[in-house]
Amino acid sequence: MGRAIRDRKDRKGRKAIRADRRDRRGRKGESGPQGPSGEVTEAELSAAINGTSANTNGIATLDTPFGNDPLSLADGELLRAKLNELILNGRR
């Protein structure tokens, strides 16, 4: 299958050889066989995602309401420590 090649000059007058646009695409090939499925099954992926919430089970909740309005420095420090605990636990 030959390509239609034409001699042309570019904008600066230099000789340029270009293939005809109709020949650039080629024929569409036949469909191949169905490939193997991914590395994990749908069930394995779901099980892995569903288990991620358990990462924070070891962190205690802040069940005691804060009595100060606005928050005291001690209450703010407790919130900061709890947030750091949550962030560090999520990195495991």
MIMAR-850236 format. One record per residue (C-alpha): x, y, z; residue number from 1. Coordinates in pm, whole numbers, plus 50000, padded with zeros to 5 digits. Layout:
BEGIN
+-------+-------+-------+-----+
!    xx !    yy !    zz !  nr !
+-------+-------+-------+-----+
!     X !     Y !     Z ! NUM !
...
+-------+-------+-------+-----+
// end
This chain:
BEGIN
+-------+-------+-------+-----+
!    xx !    yy !    zz !  nr !
+-------+-------+-------+-----+
! 50000 ! 50000 ! 50000 !   1 !
! 50179 ! 50310 ! 49883 !   2 !
! 50142 ! 50657 ! 50021 !   3 !
! 50074 ! 50953 ! 49806 !   4 !
! 50374 ! 51172 ! 49873 !   5 !
! 50392 ! 51518 ! 49728 !   6 !
! 50674 ! 51767 ! 49710 !   7 !
! 50572 ! 52100 ! 49856 !   8 !
! 50739 ! 52409 ! 49978 !   9 !
! 50688 ! 52541 ! 50326 !  10 !
! 50622 ! 52906 ! 50409 !  11 !
! 50991 ! 52994 ! 50388 !  12 !
! 51025 ! 52840 ! 50044 !  13 !
! 51209 ! 52528 ! 50160 !  14 !
! 51121 ! 52197 ! 50001 !  15 !
! 50900 ! 51985 ! 50226 !  16 !
! 50781 ! 51630 ! 50166 !  17 !
! 50445 ! 51546 ! 50317 !  18 !
! 50218 ! 51246 ! 50301 !  19 !
! 49869 ! 51301 ! 50175 !  20 !
! 49621 ! 51334 ! 50464 !  21 !
! 49400 ! 51056 ! 50334 !  22 !
! 49680 ! 50806 ! 50385 !  23 !
! 49764 ! 50902 ! 50743 !  24 !
! 49477 ! 50715 ! 50903 !  25 !
! 49515 ! 50361 ! 50777 !  26 !
! 49256 ! 50088 ! 50790 !  27 !
! 49064 ! 49994 ! 51102 !  28 !
! 49190 ! 49664 ! 51238 !  29 !
! 48989 ! 49371 ! 51362 !  30 !
! 48872 ! 49357 ! 51722 !  31 !
! 49097 ! 49150 ! 51943 !  32 !
! 48995 ! 48898 ! 52207 !  33 !
! 48864 ! 49018 ! 52544 !  34 !
! 49157 ! 49079 ! 52776 !  35 !
! 49188 ! 48951 ! 53131 !  36 !
! 48999 ! 49135 ! 53403 !  37 !
! 49178 ! 49383 ! 53630 !  38 !
! 49414 ! 49291 ! 53910 !  39 !
! 49136 ! 49298 ! 54171 !  40 !
! 48778 ! 49182 ! 54154 !  41 !
! 48483 ! 49408 ! 54223 !  42 !
! 48423 ! 49224 ! 54552 !  43 !
! 48786 ! 49270 ! 54663 !  44 !
! 48771 ! 49641 ! 54585 !  45 !
! 48444 ! 49684 ! 54776 !  46 !
! 48583 ! 49497 ! 55077 !  47 !
! 48893 ! 49717 ! 55082 !  48 !
! 48691 ! 50038 ! 55061 !  49 !
! 48438 ! 49927 ! 55322 !  50 !
! 48719 ! 49851 ! 55568 !  51 !
! 48872 ! 50198 ! 55556 !  52 !
! 48623 ! 50346 ! 55803 !  53 !
! 48757 ! 50111 ! 56071 !  54 !
! 49088 ! 50302 ! 56065 !  55 !
! 48946 ! 50553 ! 56313 !  56 !
! 48789 ! 50301 ! 56554 !  57 !
! 49077 ! 50343 ! 56801 !  58 !
! 49013 ! 50716 ! 56846 !  59 !
! 48783 ! 50807 ! 57132 !  60 !
! 48502 ! 51054 ! 57067 !  61 !
! 48457 ! 51391 ! 57236 !  62 !
! 48144 ! 51298 ! 57430 !  63 !
! 48178 ! 51560 ! 57702 !  64 !
! 48029 ! 51894 ! 57595 !  65 !
! 48242 ! 52204 ! 57633 !  66 !
! 48109 ! 52428 ! 57908 !  67 !
! 48282 ! 52748 ! 57808 !  68 !
! 48150 ! 52989 ! 57548 !  69 !
! 48379 ! 53096 ! 57388 !  70 !
! 48607 ! 52796 ! 57423 !  71 !
! 48881 ! 52818 ! 57679 !  72 !
! 49245 ! 52769 ! 57588 !  73 !
! 49232 ! 52421 ! 57746 !  74 !
! 48926 ! 52326 ! 57538 !  75 !
! 49098 ! 52449 ! 57222 !  76 !
! 49408 ! 52247 ! 57308 !  77 !
! 49191 ! 51936 ! 57360 !  78 !
! 49035 ! 51987 ! 57014 !  79 !
! 49380 ! 52037 ! 56858 !  80 !
! 49513 ! 51718 ! 57016 !  81 !
! 49207 ! 51518 ! 56906 !  82 !
! 49235 ! 51648 ! 56549 !  83 !
! 49605 ! 51559 ! 56539 !  84 !
! 49522 ! 51210 ! 56668 !  85 !
! 49265 ! 51169 ! 56389 !  86 !
! 49503 ! 51294 ! 56119 !  87 !
! 49791 ! 51074 ! 56234 !  88 !
! 49565 ! 50770 ! 56259 !  89 !
! 49445 ! 50827 ! 55901 !  90 !
! 49804 ! 50815 ! 55773 !  91 !
! 49859 ! 50454 ! 55877 !  92 !
+-------+-------+-------+-----+
// end
